[in-house]
Amino acid sequence: LTLALKQLIEELGVSSLKEQGLVMKEAKIKLGASVDGKRLNLALKELLQ
């Protein structure tokens, strides 16, 4: 999950938590709806801090 998020952040050029929604949206599309949103959110916050 973390590796996939890192790649997605790089692809999108995201650098702050303000753009978290964009990454969440794309992650749901790429990783599938079965991904737990809570885990996704926590991992994303850690990576963007």
C-alpha positions, 0 to 999 in steps of 0.5 A: 500500500505504501509503495503504491501511494508513493508512486501515485504521489510522484505521478501526481506531483503532490507535496502537501496534505491539501492535495490529499483528496486528489490522491485518495480519489486516484488511489481508489481508482487504481487500487480498487474500491476494496482498499480500506479508506481509513488505512489509505488515509493514515498511510497517506498522511504519514507520507505527506507530512 
